[in-house]
Amino acid sequence: MAARVSTVAFQGIGVLDIDCQVQMTGGPVTIMVVGLPDKAVGESRERVRAALHALGISMPPQRLIVNLAPADVMKEGSHFDLPIALSLLVLMGVLPGEELDRFYALGELGLDGSIIPVAGVLPAAINAAANDKGLICPAPCGGEAAWAGDELEILAAPTLLSLVNHFKGTQILARPERRMELLEDGASPKDLRDVKGQETAKRALEVAACGNHNLLMLGPPGSGKSMLASRLPGLLPPLDPTEALEVSMIHSIAGNLEGGRLIRKRPYREVHHSATLAAMVGGGTRAKPGEISLAHQGVLFLDELPEFARGTLEALRQPLETGKATISRANAHVTYPARFQLVAAMNPCRCGHMDDPSLACSRVPKCAQEYQSKISGPLFDRIDLHVDVPAVTAADLSLPPPREGTAEVAARVGQVRALQQERYAGLARKGSPVVRTNAEADGELLEHVAGPDAQGRNLLTEAAERLKLSARGYHRVLRVARTLADMEGSAPVRRIHVAEALGYRRIAPGR
């Protein structure tokens, strides 16, 4: 007769029910783990053996088979330790099997019987609540699991012994409470008042924040591109509850949630140009989420854009369109959400001083063409706003701080974002993708909300022919024009909005 305990395996931010079965059979005294376990799962037999020994429980002197069903799904991670140990305790009559049938369990075991935190508790808790079951998890992860709902029964145990005592009635594990504090770095937002000059770039930054548009800043070293990008998170509204839950699930899978606190601040991921393809898109042995998924519903900042590997940049093209990253492996296909706002910065050439004859190298302008051509046309076409950031003069630096800072601009951004959410909520169709900002509008919806007036359409048609805009570029101009109209409080998209939107597009660099 086999004992069993329910647990989960992770597929992206989703979960798959796993049945952990243990049975005694004849043969040599050993523990065999079957069902496509990876190395961490295979090693669990030694951790389980040591944890039970710490409780003063000896393993049965028989061959034990641990089966993780379904057997054709790869099992990865150390969170299978706890369900395996609980199944063994049920098999030995230490714990009541009918009581454990009401729970999912996950957690890593220490050699002393402690239950160590694991990644993915939030999606596991949401799955348990959806199936009307409870959840057994490590004590530090209890606050994270509590966000799945007040009805969810949670046993957050610090040790295996405390869990055994709870089921025997000699100890009560209290339900953990939600941590209402936000998971933030504690630093106050960087103020836009620190940026002197660069009024055009500030305007483009506000437009990008209002419509969730991708932005590319091109200028010499020291002109303030990175400084401007670091101010963007302070302009963005906080995540709504649905977005916060989705973002927190991704970071839970990545093991980044601490103390059971949800993420309410939009992620800001600043990636070094040495990042590999797997680090950017996701992958590795366990198909972990990459930077573009960790930046979901937030900002991905890529400084020195041409210095990134060509393959790494080209891998961004599909996620920028679809809002998701699919990692394909021989034995699995994992999809993570990746609806991020791309903000990139680059110098005009390798030396960075193409427009200053006194500082430029001897290979100008050829070096600029070679350097900028590292950005492919298709990737460049997916960026809505292209803005030049000239060098800051001494006269600019001597000016007093601007009158408007992050708080004032963020208030305007919040109003425009609220307007967009209200508009798209009223136009939403059953079964259609959720649209919250102008950057996400597409197809008939985009034509309906962003169709310009007669003069604006004539200008856009003429400009599209002269600039040889692709269909994608044409639609991105419409999205930016709609955002500019929203910022002005205009219901129709007029010629002036189309003209400014066209001013933010340029011929692909190096062409």
Legacy VTK file of the C-alpha trace (Angstrom):
# vtk DataFile Version 3.0
C-alpha trace
ASCII
DATASET POLYDATA
POINTS 511 float
0.000 0.000 0.000
1.347 3.437 -0.991
1.158 6.684 0.990
0.777 9.929 -0.925
1.018 13.693 -0.464
0.167 16.378 -3.027
2.764 18.882 -4.186
3.474 20.949 -7.313
5.928 21.414 -10.149
6.365 24.814 -11.754
5.765 25.633 -15.420
6.473 29.328 -15.876
4.362 31.078 -13.242
1.809 28.281 -13.473
1.885 25.038 -11.512
1.219 21.378 -12.243
-0.186 19.057 -9.590
2.272 16.345 -8.569
1.367 13.243 -6.582
4.219 12.181 -4.302
3.795 8.424 -3.697
5.908 6.234 -1.384
5.737 2.451 -1.148
7.727 -0.282 0.633
8.903 -3.160 -1.551
11.234 -6.075 -1.263
14.895 -5.759 -2.132
17.981 -3.994 -0.805
17.482 -1.341 1.886
17.522 1.962 -0.020
15.398 4.876 -1.204
14.743 5.147 -4.926
13.284 8.384 -6.359
11.659 7.956 -9.770
9.522 10.175 -11.999
12.152 12.220 -13.919
13.841 13.866 -10.906
16.714 16.280 -11.428
19.855 16.131 -9.280
18.373 18.298 -6.497
15.337 16.003 -6.242
17.497 12.876 -6.377
19.596 14.150 -3.484
16.480 14.706 -1.378
16.628 11.109 -0.112
19.740 11.967 1.940
18.239 15.174 3.321
15.024 13.344 4.216
16.960 10.529 5.871
18.946 13.008 7.998
15.834 15.061 8.898
13.952 11.970 10.080
17.005 10.872 12.068
16.975 14.291 13.777
13.410 13.501 14.878
14.577 10.178 16.299
12.788 8.200 13.571
14.628 5.375 11.854
13.971 4.510 8.257
12.158 1.197 7.635
14.619 -1.626 6.861
13.096 -2.162 3.424
13.383 -0.835 -0.097
11.405 2.422 -0.476
10.184 3.650 -3.860
9.312 7.338 -4.165
7.331 8.080 -7.321
6.583 11.639 -8.440
3.597 11.369 -10.763
2.992 12.102 -13.571
6.278 10.431 -14.388
6.749 12.051 -17.803
7.160 15.598 -16.382
10.597 16.794 -15.306
10.763 17.451 -11.539
13.157 20.232 -10.550
14.013 21.879 -7.243
14.511 21.099 -3.583
10.887 21.809 -2.613
10.060 18.098 -3.047
11.904 17.296 0.226
8.930 18.048 2.461
6.269 16.070 0.549
8.623 13.078 0.354
9.249 13.214 4.110
5.543 13.600 4.879
4.702 10.635 2.633
7.227 8.517 4.518
5.738 9.591 7.852
2.264 8.630 6.630
3.591 5.268 5.432
5.132 4.621 8.858
1.920 5.600 10.649
3.394 8.698 12.279
1.005 11.106 10.512
-2.645 10.613 9.484
-2.923 10.288 5.715
-6.518 11.537 5.623
-5.446 14.818 7.250
-2.643 15.397 4.768
-4.996 14.770 1.853
-6.358 18.274 2.477
-3.012 19.948 1.794
-0.359 20.627 -0.803
3.163 20.635 0.620
6.478 22.092 -0.474
9.695 22.938 1.309
13.357 22.026 1.590
14.626 20.110 4.594
17.752 20.864 6.565
19.762 18.028 8.086
18.509 19.068 11.536
14.861 18.781 10.492
14.339 22.492 9.844
12.148 23.504 6.897
14.042 25.891 4.640
12.368 28.545 2.412
11.910 27.715 -1.271
10.893 29.668 -4.364
7.406 29.570 -5.830
5.259 29.537 -2.684
2.897 32.265 -3.955
1.827 30.456 -7.171
1.599 27.192 -5.199
-0.690 28.876 -2.668
-2.911 30.304 -5.410
-3.176 26.830 -6.933
-4.081 25.330 -3.538
-6.805 27.926 -2.993
-8.211 27.257 -6.463
-8.452 23.533 -5.647
-10.012 24.085 -2.172
-7.007 22.662 -0.370
-4.608 24.011 2.233
-0.854 24.560 1.955
2.064 23.350 4.077
5.139 25.516 3.558
8.242 26.832 5.392
7.541 29.347 8.150
9.370 32.277 6.444
7.150 31.782 3.354
3.866 31.845 5.281
3.256 35.559 4.798
3.779 35.121 1.057
1.249 32.275 0.916
-1.297 34.332 2.880
-1.773 36.619 -0.120
-3.590 33.781 -1.911
-6.730 34.447 0.160
-8.174 34.494 3.644
-9.941 31.159 3.102
-6.710 29.290 2.422
-5.599 27.096 5.344
-1.844 27.535 5.774
0.531 25.543 7.959
3.787 27.473 7.989
6.102 25.218 9.973
9.627 26.119 11.104
10.622 22.457 11.553
9.409 18.996 10.657
8.942 18.285 14.363
6.550 21.227 14.800
4.507 19.923 11.874
4.285 16.441 13.394
3.272 17.935 16.745
0.569 20.009 15.054
-1.082 16.968 13.513
-0.790 15.105 16.844
-2.500 18.000 18.630
0.368 18.914 20.957
1.226 22.154 19.150
-0.798 24.652 17.128
0.671 26.395 14.098
-1.032 29.776 13.839
-2.066 31.062 10.427
0.530 33.561 9.191
-0.540 37.115 8.473
0.048 39.123 5.352
2.914 41.544 5.449
1.382 44.824 4.338
4.726 46.525 3.818
5.844 46.807 0.232
8.890 45.003 -1.085
10.985 48.000 -2.048
14.596 49.010 -1.787
13.740 51.692 0.783
15.320 54.464 -1.290
13.222 57.483 -2.220
12.608 58.012 -5.959
15.295 60.006 -7.730
14.004 63.486 -8.481
13.698 64.896 -11.980
14.780 68.252 -10.542
18.330 66.916 -10.483
18.394 66.977 -14.300
19.341 70.399 -15.623
18.625 71.266 -19.224
17.550 68.438 -21.560
13.990 69.731 -21.865
13.347 67.709 -25.035
14.532 64.511 -23.365
12.395 65.259 -20.290
9.373 65.712 -22.534
10.077 62.377 -24.241
10.488 60.724 -20.836
7.065 61.997 -19.742
5.492 60.804 -22.992
7.068 57.387 -22.506
5.751 57.205 -18.938
2.234 58.274 -19.953
1.808 55.710 -22.717
4.223 52.979 -21.595
6.248 53.540 -24.766
9.740 52.212 -25.495
12.426 54.905 -25.521
15.900 55.208 -27.043
18.206 58.053 -25.997
21.215 58.855 -28.172
23.897 61.275 -27.049
27.535 61.732 -26.005
28.937 60.458 -22.695
27.921 62.491 -19.680
24.854 64.051 -21.280
22.524 62.526 -18.672
20.984 59.518 -20.447
21.390 57.124 -17.517
20.330 59.870 -15.122
17.102 60.405 -17.057
16.374 56.676 -17.250
16.801 56.265 -13.485
14.103 58.938 -12.955
11.493 57.073 -14.989
10.368 54.651 -12.205
9.417 57.626 -10.017
7.034 58.845 -12.734
5.142 55.572 -13.057
2.026 54.747 -11.029
2.191 51.820 -8.580
1.043 48.397 -9.697
-2.656 47.705 -9.365
-3.605 44.558 -7.360
-3.793 42.319 -10.453
-0.437 43.504 -11.762
1.152 43.258 -8.308
0.066 39.651 -7.946
1.374 38.692 -11.382
4.717 40.456 -10.870
5.075 38.948 -7.392
4.451 35.456 -8.779
7.349 35.886 -11.208
9.653 37.095 -8.453
8.434 34.276 -6.201
9.481 31.726 -8.848
12.838 33.513 -9.077
13.194 33.405 -5.273
13.283 37.196 -4.911
10.352 37.727 -2.516
11.412 38.361 1.067
9.383 38.182 4.243
6.071 37.506 2.520
5.823 41.003 1.059
4.244 41.630 -2.330
5.793 43.924 -4.919
3.779 47.114 -5.482
6.498 49.250 -7.019
7.085 48.745 -10.734
10.306 46.785 -11.321
13.336 48.625 -12.676
16.000 46.303 -14.045
19.298 47.818 -15.157
21.211 45.186 -17.121
24.939 45.251 -17.865
25.920 44.774 -21.505
27.817 41.578 -20.636
24.504 39.791 -19.895
24.087 36.479 -21.697
21.093 35.404 -23.739
19.869 33.100 -20.950
20.228 35.871 -18.356
18.236 38.276 -20.501
15.420 36.052 -21.798
15.504 33.255 -19.221
16.661 29.671 -19.286
19.366 27.642 -17.642
19.043 24.202 -16.140
15.746 25.037 -14.408
14.425 27.543 -16.987
14.400 30.452 -14.540
12.848 33.789 -15.570
15.234 36.223 -17.217
15.641 39.979 -16.890
12.816 40.744 -19.313
10.391 38.739 -17.167
11.719 40.218 -13.925
10.986 43.618 -15.530
7.372 42.602 -16.295
5.021 45.609 -15.865
8.107 47.728 -15.232
11.195 49.132 -16.927
14.139 47.345 -18.537
17.073 49.747 -18.953
19.857 48.800 -21.346
22.778 51.221 -21.257
25.417 51.155 -24.006
22.958 49.331 -26.260
25.361 48.491 -29.142
27.748 46.796 -26.702
25.263 43.976 -26.027
25.763 40.757 -27.970
23.816 40.783 -31.227
21.957 37.572 -30.392
20.937 38.917 -26.992
19.407 42.045 -28.525
17.651 40.168 -31.314
16.041 37.906 -28.716
14.139 40.964 -27.441
12.203 41.401 -30.677
9.506 38.809 -30.099
8.876 39.610 -26.401
8.523 43.302 -27.290
5.630 42.347 -29.576
3.973 39.499 -27.667
4.643 40.484 -24.053
5.904 37.022 -23.135
9.103 34.976 -23.236
8.975 31.329 -24.263
11.922 29.138 -23.289
12.078 25.973 -25.380
14.065 22.984 -24.198
14.224 19.377 -25.264
11.854 18.260 -22.511
9.758 21.351 -21.825
8.402 24.664 -23.109
8.125 27.314 -20.395
6.437 30.693 -20.907
6.906 33.681 -18.617
5.115 37.062 -18.900
7.405 39.799 -20.245
5.355 42.961 -20.808
8.178 45.411 -20.097
8.961 48.977 -21.112
12.321 49.136 -22.881
14.486 52.167 -22.205
17.849 52.146 -23.960
20.777 54.529 -24.214
23.706 54.683 -26.591
26.529 56.928 -27.698
26.551 58.192 -31.287
29.838 56.346 -31.955
32.432 54.317 -30.091
34.408 57.355 -28.957
31.147 59.126 -28.167
32.097 62.532 -29.592
30.972 62.394 -33.197
29.478 65.909 -33.080
32.505 67.544 -31.435
35.418 67.898 -33.885
37.819 68.716 -31.062
37.172 65.396 -29.319
36.097 63.073 -32.144
38.382 60.298 -33.320
39.944 60.157 -36.776
37.424 57.593 -38.089
34.379 59.885 -37.935
31.841 59.469 -39.529
32.583 55.871 -40.512
32.964 54.755 -36.907
29.493 56.140 -36.132
27.937 54.191 -38.993
29.635 50.970 -37.884
28.748 51.502 -34.234
25.101 52.413 -34.761
24.551 49.673 -37.323
24.964 47.120 -34.520
21.309 47.863 -33.725
19.251 45.991 -36.285
16.454 47.711 -38.190
13.714 45.404 -36.823
14.731 46.096 -33.202
15.058 49.827 -33.856
11.589 49.792 -35.451
10.080 48.434 -32.210
11.170 51.484 -30.221
8.481 54.182 -30.184
10.509 57.229 -29.180
13.974 58.159 -30.434
15.405 61.266 -28.810
18.759 63.021 -29.088
20.353 63.985 -25.773
23.015 66.630 -26.510
25.912 67.437 -24.231
25.049 69.606 -21.255
26.728 73.014 -21.306
28.250 74.869 -18.355
25.443 77.412 -18.696
22.873 74.641 -18.165
24.679 73.367 -15.082
24.734 76.815 -13.520
20.957 77.178 -13.781
18.834 76.799 -10.621
16.886 73.539 -10.208
13.795 73.240 -12.439
10.462 74.213 -10.917
8.893 70.859 -11.819
10.170 67.672 -10.262
9.196 64.033 -10.148
6.096 64.601 -7.984
4.532 67.111 -10.381
5.233 65.072 -13.499
4.135 61.824 -11.827
0.773 63.421 -10.978
0.189 64.223 -14.658
1.316 60.745 -15.689
-1.114 59.200 -13.206
-4.018 61.182 -14.656
-3.178 60.147 -18.223
-2.759 56.497 -17.228
-6.117 56.552 -15.420
-7.731 58.000 -18.540
-6.315 55.190 -20.668
-7.403 52.465 -18.263
-10.932 53.848 -18.194
-11.047 54.044 -21.992
-9.825 50.518 -22.638
-11.929 49.013 -19.846
-15.002 50.412 -21.624
-13.885 48.967 -24.964
-12.790 45.565 -23.660
-14.270 42.528 -25.367
-14.766 39.151 -23.794
-11.773 36.888 -24.429
-9.592 39.699 -25.798
-6.198 40.521 -24.240
-6.220 43.054 -21.412
-5.136 46.512 -22.619
-4.213 49.169 -20.061
-2.037 51.655 -21.990
-1.777 53.068 -25.500
1.402 51.077 -26.156
-0.637 47.846 -25.917
-3.437 48.890 -28.307
-3.380 47.113 -31.661
-5.459 46.247 -34.710
-9.004 47.570 -34.890
-8.775 48.894 -31.345
-5.824 51.118 -32.266
-7.591 52.429 -35.372
-10.673 53.164 -33.290
-8.957 55.098 -30.498
-6.029 56.663 -32.384
-7.384 57.372 -35.871
-6.296 60.991 -36.571
-8.393 63.715 -38.154
-8.164 64.376 -41.897
-5.172 66.726 -41.642
-3.353 64.409 -39.292
-3.948 61.403 -41.529
-2.682 63.281 -44.591
0.479 64.241 -42.728
1.019 60.693 -41.508
0.500 59.223 -44.978
2.947 61.666 -46.560
5.539 61.154 -43.832
5.216 57.378 -44.032
6.060 57.518 -47.733
8.991 59.906 -47.309
10.456 58.179 -44.266
9.543 54.753 -45.643
7.898 53.756 -42.389
7.059 50.103 -41.998
3.560 49.060 -40.969
4.915 48.618 -37.449
6.447 52.087 -37.464
3.190 53.557 -38.774
1.205 52.032 -35.927
3.745 53.082 -33.318
3.429 56.680 -34.503
-0.329 56.360 -34.011
0.146 55.057 -30.458
2.465 57.932 -29.533
0.100 60.458 -31.142
-2.770 59.046 -29.068
-0.690 59.491 -25.917
0.175 63.083 -26.851
-3.522 63.794 -27.372
-4.320 62.275 -23.975
-1.676 64.454 -22.335
-3.350 67.510 -23.860
-6.829 66.305 -22.909
-7.898 66.105 -26.542
-10.425 63.468 -27.607
-9.424 63.440 -31.312
-5.843 62.893 -32.490
-4.964 66.041 -34.412
-2.261 67.025 -36.859
-0.102 68.597 -34.126
-0.041 65.305 -32.222
0.929 63.344 -35.330
3.653 65.886 -36.111
5.235 65.571 -32.664
4.989 61.772 -32.776
6.767 61.769 -36.148
9.461 63.986 -34.627
10.311 61.152 -32.253
11.039 58.749 -35.096
14.256 58.728 -37.048
15.844 56.647 -39.754
17.430 53.511 -38.373
20.990 54.292 -37.155
23.795 53.497 -39.506
21.458 53.333 -42.533
LINES 1 512
511 0 1 2 3 4 5 6 7 8 9 10 11 12 13 14 15 16 17 18 19 20 21 22 23 24 25 26 27 28 29 30 31 32 33 34 35 36 37 38 39 40 41 42 43 44 45 46 47 48 49 50 51 52 53 54 55 56 57 58 59 60 61 62 63 64 65 66 67 68 69 70 71 72 73 74 75 76 77 78 79 80 81 82 83 84 85 86 87 88 89 90 91 92 93 94 95 96 97 98 99 100 101 102 103 104 105 106 107 108 109 110 111 112 113 114 115 116 117 118 119 120 121 122 123 124 125 126 127 128 129 130 131 132 133 134 135 136 137 138 139 140 141 142 143 144 145 146 147 148 149 150 151 152 153 154 155 156 157 158 159 160 161 162 163 164 165 166 167 168 169 170 171 172 173 174 175 176 177 178 179 180 181 182 183 184 185 186 187 188 189 190 191 192 193 194 195 196 197 198 199 200 201 202 203 204 205 206 207 208 209 210 211 212 213 214 215 216 217 218 219 220 221 222 223 224 225 226 227 228 229 230 231 232 233 234 235 236 237 238 239 240 241 242 243 244 245 246 247 248 249 250 251 252 253 254 255 256 257 258 259 260 261 262 263 264 265 266 267 268 269 270 271 272 273 274 275 276 277 278 279 280 281 282 283 284 285 286 287 288 289 290 291 292 293 294 295 296 297 298 299 300 301 302 303 304 305 306 307 308 309 310 311 312 313 314 315 316 317 318 319 320 321 322 323 324 325 326 327 328 329 330 331 332 333 334 335 336 337 338 339 340 341 342 343 344 345 346 347 348 349 350 351 352 353 354 355 356 357 358 359 360 361 362 363 364 365 366 367 368 369 370 371 372 373 374 375 376 377 378 379 380 381 382 383 384 385 386 387 388 389 390 391 392 393 394 395 396 397 398 399 400 401 402 403 404 405 406 407 408 409 410 411 412 413 414 415 416 417 418 419 420 421 422 423 424 425 426 427 428 429 430 431 432 433 434 435 436 437 438 439 440 441 442 443 444 445 446 447 448 449 450 451 452 453 454 455 456 457 458 459 460 461 462 463 464 465 466 467 468 469 470 471 472 473 474 475 476 477 478 479 480 481 482 483 484 485 486 487 488 489 490 491 492 493 494 495 496 497 498 499 500 501 502 503 504 505 506 507 508 509 510
